[in-house]
Amino acid sequence: MFIRFTRYFIVVIVLLISDVCFGQDNSFMMGYELSAVVDVDPMDAKAAIQVWVEEIGREVNYSTKHKIYNDIQLMLEDFYDEKLDFITISLLSYLKNKRELDVIPAYAPVRGEVKTHKYLLLVRKDSDIRNHGDLKNRKLAVNKHDDLGYIFVNVLLMRDGLPLAERFFSDMAKKVNNSRAILDVFFGNADVCVVTDSTFQVMSTLNPQIGNELMTIASSQEIINGLSFYRKNFSDEKVERISGHVLTMHRRNKGKQFLLLFKADKMTELYHSDLRMLVDLYDEYTLLMKSHGE
């Protein structure tokens, strides 16, 4: 009896030691920057993220937790300290911190079969505006949550030696999302808007009159839709297991609901090469700002 108990006790101790020594840790900690969510109500986003994190835990049998950050620096500190295994970050925050970020690219959302979008300058066809040079002292409608669209506008202006947007336009209407910016131009409440091509396509499908009456006078290069990363030394085995869930979430009801809220069709793998045109736009913006003494 004693010998049998001793053998059992030894087996248990060996298993416990193995878990510690060989890293059998089934925890998975995720961080989300709230400003990475564009065109979605923050409260809805928080609720959806909570459900998705729990779903991942059930699917891959990990203890999943998450934290939502308003302060990008706090999130990055936790990431560098390995308190977070995975982060979703806004495009602008990535650009401002890319030199310090040593990461494994994870996933990007797909919209309309592509993981990139373009920024468009839209005006009414019946206006006298034909290019961005005609926009002086006009009213611009922008998505107040999308800083990169605003950067694109300033790059267009500075390329031609024109003033920055706040001095070039007579007024800027900061809208809660891209759809509202489009409607401002459609109904004549603004002269021009900067929005994503994916939103314009959806709006034109829902209301063909929008597509018929508005036109594009400028567009950006292809920009990645969104960014998420694993920390550099995160387990390959865990990445593979979690990816099996994330990349197929569009086939499950809860996954579809999550993607629908964030206006995505599915998730796909992200590669370093996908970031090139995003970085090119920001690098050009930085150089132009310096040359303009800003």
N, C-alpha and C positions, 0 to 999 in steps of 0.2 A: 504493500500500500504506500509506504513511505517512498520507495524507489519510483513507483509510478507517478506519484505527485511531484517528486523531484524532477523527473524527466519532463513532465508537463510544464513545470515552472521554468526550466531551462529553455524549452522551446519558445515560451512566451517572451522571455528576456531577449533571446536571440532575434526574434521578430521585431521587437521594439528597438533594439540597437540597430538593426538593419534599416528600419525606417529613418532613423536619425542619420546614420552614416551614409546611406545611399540616396538621401534626399527624397524619400517617398512622401512628398508634401502635396496634398491635393487641393491646396488653397489657390485662389486666383483673384487678384485684386485689380479692379478696373477704375480708371480715373477719366472723368469727362469735363472738358472745359465748356461751360454753358454757352459762351459766345460762339462756339463751333456750330451751334444750332441756329440756322437761318431759316426764316419763313415758318417757324413753328412756335406756338405759345410755350414759354418756358415751363409752366406748370404741367402742360400736356407732355412735354419732352421728359421732364423728371419722372412722371408716372410711367411712361413707356419704357424708359431706361431701366427702372426698377423691375418691371415685368420681364424684360429681356434678359437682365442679369440672372434672375431666378430661373428662367427657362434654360439658359446655358448651363447653370449648375445641375439641373435635373438631367439634361441631355448627356453631359460628359461626366457626370458623377463627381463634380468638384464642389468645394465650398467656395462659392463666388460671392464677393462683396464689391461695392462700388462707392465712389465718392464723387460728388459734383462740385466743381470749383468755379468761383467767380474770379479768383486771382490766379493767373497763369503761373506766376513765380512760385507760389505755394505748391501748385500741382507739380511743377518741374522739380522742386526740391524733394518732394516725396518720391518722385520717379527716380531721381539720381540716388536717393537713399534706399532704393529697392523696396519702398513701401507700396509701390504700384508696379504691377507686371505689364500693364497695357494702358495706353492713353488714346483718347480721341481729342484732337487739338484743332483749333481754327487755322485756316490758311495763313492769316497774318501773324499769328503767334508762332507758327512754324518758321516763317520767313525771318522773324526778328530773333529767333533763338537757334537757327539751324546750325550755326558754327559749334554750338555746345552739345547738340543732340547727336549722340551715338546710338543709333536705334536700328531695329529690324522693321522694315516696312510691313504693315499688316494688311489692311483692307481699305477699299474705296467704294462708295455707293455708285451704282449704275443707274442712269436715267436715259430712257430712250435708246437702250442697247449700247451706250457708251459711258465711260467713266470720267469723261471730261465735259466741260461746257465752255461757251464763249460769252463774253459780255457784249451786249449790243447797245448802240445808241439808236433809239426809236423816235421818229417824228411822224406827224400826220402827212399823208401824201398830198393833201390839198394845201399844205403850208408852203411858204417860200424858202424853206430850209432844205439845202441839198448836201451840205457837208458841215463839219464841226466848226469851220470858220464862220459860218452864218449864225452861230448861236450866241454871239455877244449880246449881253443885256437881255437874254431870254431866261425863262424859268425852267429849272432842272428839277425833275422828280427822282429821288434816289431811295433805295432801301437802307434805312438807318442802321440796320444790323450787318450790312455787307460792306466792310471797309475796302475790300479789294476792288469792287466796282468803281468806287470813288477814286481809287488810285489809278485805275485804267483811264478814267476821264482826264485826270491831271497829266498822265503820260501823253495822251493825245494832244492836249493843249501845249504842253512844254516842248514837244517835238517841233512845233511850228512857231516857237518863241512867243506864245500867247501867255497871259497871266494865269495863275492858278484859279481853280473853279470858283472859290469864294469871292474873287475879284472880277472874274469874267462874266459870270451869270448875274442877272438882276436879283434872283431869288432862288433858294433851294428848298424844295418841299421834301422833308424827311418822312417817308412812309413806313408803315409797319412791315411791309413785305413787297416783293417784286410785283405781285398782281395789282396792288393798289397804285404803284407807280405807273404801270401800263394804263390803268383806267384813267388816271389823271390826264395823260396825253390823249387818250381816246376821246374823252369828254371835253377836251380843250381847257382843262384847268392847269396844264403845264405844257410847255413847248417841246420838251424832250425828256426822255427818261433813260437811265442806264439799268439794264436788267439782264438776266441770263437767257440764253437762247432756249433752254428747256422750258422755262416759264412762259415765254412768248409762244412757243409751239403748243403748249397745253391750253393756254388762253385762246389761241386762234382756233384750236380744235373745238373747244367748248362754244365759242362764239366766232364763227367765220368772218363776221363783219370786222372784228379786230384785225385779223390778218389782211383783210382787203383794204383797210383804211390807214394802216400804219406801215411804215417802211424803215429799213435799216440804213443808216448813213455811215456807220463805222462799226467794226467788230474787233475783238481782241483775238489773240492766239488761243489755242486750246488750253484750258486750265483744269486741273484735277478737281473733281467734285467735292472731295473730302479726304481727310487724313486720319489714320490711326496707326499706332506703332506698338511693338513689343520692346521691352528693355533688351539690351544687347545680349546679356547672358541668360536669357530666359530659355527654359527647357525646349529643345526641338520636339521632343515627344508631346509636350503639352501643346505647342503650337499646332502640330499636326492634328491632334485630337480636337482642339477648339475650332480649327479651320474647317474640319469636317462638318461641324454644326453651322458655323457662320456662312459658309459658301453655299449651303443648301437651305437656308432659313426661308427662302422664298417659296419653298415647296410645302411649308407647314402653315397652318392657320395663324398661329400667334406671330410667326415670323412675317407673314404677309401683312398683318395689322401694323406691326412695328415699322416695316418698310413704307407702307402707305402713308403713315403720319409724316415721315421724313421725305416723302415724295421720291422714293427710290423703288426701282424694280427688283433689284437684288444687290448682293455684295460681291465684289471680286477682289482678286489679289492686287496689292499695291507693290510697285517696284520703284527703286531709286530713279530710274529713267523717266518715270511718270511725272517727276517733280521738276524736270528741266525747264519747261516753258513757264511754269509758275515762278521759278527762281529768276528766269530771264526777265520777266515783266518787272519784278520787284527790283532787280539790280539796275535795270534801265531807269526806273523811277528814282532810285537813290542817286544815281549819277546825274540825272537831270535836275534834281533838287539842289545838289551841290553846285552845278553850273549856273543855276538861277539864284544862287546865294540864299537859298531857303534852309 
